[in-house]
Amino acid sequence: ALRHGCRSITQFGTHAKAPLERDPLNNPWPQFPNVYTLDYAQEEAKAIFGSDPREFSIMTTRFVGDENGNLKELHTVQIRRTVDETGRKIYEPIPGTERVFPAQLALIAIGFDGPESTVIDELGLEKDRRTNVKAKYGQFKTSVDKVFAAGDMRRGQSLVVWAINEGRAAAREVDKYLMGSTVLV
């Protein structure tokens, strides 16, 4: 966007701004330091526009278009992020922190947010705390008889080589289940 001549750029994040210094209790060495940094693209935006382009602890609540269907603004609210007893992240809006950002383009880069739940829910498959299908590595059996899961569905977002590896291993397990034995390697 910067190199195409945008007039402004803002990056929203649901996470809080990281501290300037490492927390020795919650982020001790040799863990990767969880500290405030700018990556190269953010440094470039700061050089052009004068400040860090990021907004922290913020959530978009609404996209608003003009009469021609073009994006014209984003409605947001500041949030407080907590973690529940299962480890799931909870985003709580902070009343009175609503803002409106003018916008002509929004790029959504939220990453992997778990497998789609339609088939999982229809089959009644048990899920882990991250909403992946529960299936033990090496066996790939789910909580429902005759249903197997592998790759991102089972382990969450990962490398394609893991998906290939698990797909092959799951195919062996399905073959064993159906045939009583397998010649698949």
C-alpha positions in Angstrom: 0.0 0.0 0.0 2.9 2.4 0.8 4.6 1.7 -2.4 1.4 2.3 -4.3 1.1 5.8 -2.9 -1.5 5.4 -0.2 -2.4 8.6 1.7 -2.4 6.8 5.1 -2.2 3.4 6.5 -3.3 1.9 9.8 -2.8 -1.6 11.1 -5.2 -2.9 13.7 -4.2 -5.6 16.2 -6.2 -7.2 19.0 -3.1 -7.6 21.1 -1.9 -5.0 23.5 1.3 -3.0 22.8 4.3 -5.0 23.9 6.5 -3.5 26.7 9.7 -1.7 25.8 11.7 -4.1 28.0 11.5 -7.8 28.6 9.5 -8.9 31.6 12.0 -11.1 33.5 9.2 -13.1 35.3 6.8 -13.8 32.4 9.3 -13.6 29.5 12.7 -14.7 30.8 15.8 -15.4 28.8 16.2 -17.6 26.7 12.6 -17.2 25.5 12.2 -15.0 22.4 11.8 -11.4 23.9 8.2 -10.2 23.8 9.1 -6.5 23.4 7.9 -3.6 21.3 9.5 -3.5 17.9 8.8 -2.3 14.4 9.2 -4.6 11.5 10.6 -3.3 8.2 7.1 -2.4 6.8 6.1 -0.5 10.0 9.5 1.3 9.9 8.8 2.4 6.3 5.3 3.6 7.3 6.8 5.5 10.2 9.4 7.1 8.0 6.7 8.3 5.6 3.9 9.3 7.9 5.8 10.1 11.1 4.4 7.4 13.5 3.9 3.7 14.1 1.0 2.7 11.9 -0.4 0.3 14.4 -3.5 0.6 16.7 -3.3 -1.9 19.5 -6.1 -3.6 21.5 -8.7 -2.7 18.9 -11.4 -4.6 17.1 -13.4 -3.6 14.0 -17.1 -3.8 14.7 -18.5 -2.6 11.4 -17.6 -1.9 7.8 -19.5 1.0 6.2 -19.9 1.6 2.5 -21.0 4.6 0.5 -24.0 4.7 -1.9 -22.0 2.9 -4.6 -20.9 0.0 -2.3 -17.4 1.3 -1.8 -15.8 1.1 1.6 -15.8 4.5 3.3 -15.2 3.8 7.0 -14.4 1.3 9.7 -16.1 1.4 13.1 -13.9 0.2 16.0 -13.8 -0.3 19.7 -10.9 -0.7 22.1 -10.8 -4.2 23.7 -9.5 -5.9 26.7 -8.2 -9.4 26.0 -8.4 -12.1 28.6 -8.0 -15.9 28.6 -10.7 -18.2 30.0 -10.1 -21.4 32.0 -9.8 -23.5 28.8 -7.1 -21.2 27.3 -9.5 -19.5 24.8 -9.0 -15.8 24.2 -11.9 -13.6 25.1 -12.2 -10.1 23.6 -14.2 -7.7 25.8 -15.2 -4.3 24.3 -14.4 -1.3 26.5 -17.5 1.0 26.5 -16.9 4.6 25.4 -13.9 3.8 23.2 -15.7 3.6 19.9 -14.0 5.3 17.0 -14.5 5.7 13.2 -11.6 5.5 10.7 -12.1 6.7 7.2 -11.0 3.9 4.8 -11.0 3.1 1.1 -9.5 -0.4 1.4 -9.3 -3.0 4.1 -7.0 -6.0 3.9 -8.0 -8.7 6.4 -5.0 -10.8 7.6 -6.3 -12.7 10.7 -4.4 -15.9 10.2 -5.7 -19.3 10.9 -8.6 -19.2 13.3 -9.3 -22.9 13.5 -11.0 -25.3 11.1 -14.4 -24.5 9.8 -17.0 -25.9 12.2 -19.9 -26.9 9.9 -18.9 -30.5 9.3 -17.3 -30.9 12.7 -20.5 -29.8 14.4 -22.7 -31.9 12.1 -20.7 -35.0 12.9 -20.5 -34.2 16.6 -16.7 -34.4 16.7 -14.9 -33.6 19.9 -12.7 -30.5 19.7 -9.7 -29.4 21.7 -9.4 -26.0 23.4 -8.3 -24.4 20.1 -11.3 -25.8 18.2 -9.2 -28.4 16.3 -10.6 -31.9 16.0 -9.4 -34.2 18.7 -7.5 -37.1 17.2 -4.4 -38.7 18.6 -1.3 -38.3 16.4 -0.4 -41.7 14.9 -3.9 -43.0 15.1 -5.9 -40.0 13.7 -9.2 -41.5 15.0 -11.7 -38.9 16.2 -14.4 -39.3 18.9 -16.8 -40.6 16.2 -16.4 -44.1 14.8 -15.1 -44.2 11.2 -14.1 -40.6 11.1 -10.4 -39.7 11.0 -8.7 -36.2 11.1 -5.2 -35.1 10.1 -3.2 -32.0 9.2 -4.5 -28.5 10.1 -7.9 -30.0 11.0 -6.2 -32.0 13.8 -3.0 -30.0 14.8 -4.0 -26.4 13.8 -2.2 -24.2 11.4 1.2 -25.6 10.5 3.5 -26.3 7.6 2.3 -28.0 4.5 4.9 -30.7 5.0 3.1 -31.7 8.3 -0.2 -31.8 6.4 1.4 -34.1 3.8 3.0 -36.3 6.5 -0.2 -36.5 8.5 -2.3 -37.2 5.4 -0.2 -40.2 4.5 -0.1 -41.5 8.0 -3.9 -41.0 8.3 -4.4 -42.9 5.0 -2.4 -45.8 6.5 -4.7 -45.8 9.6 -7.8 -45.7 7.4 -6.5 -48.5 5.3 -5.8 -50.6 8.4 -9.3 -49.8 9.7 -11.0 -50.9 6.5 -8.7 -53.8 5.5 -7.4 -55.1 8.8 -3.8 -54.4 7.7 -2.0 -52.0 5.3 0.8 -52.1 2.8 1.0 -48.3 2.7 4.3 -46.9 4.0 
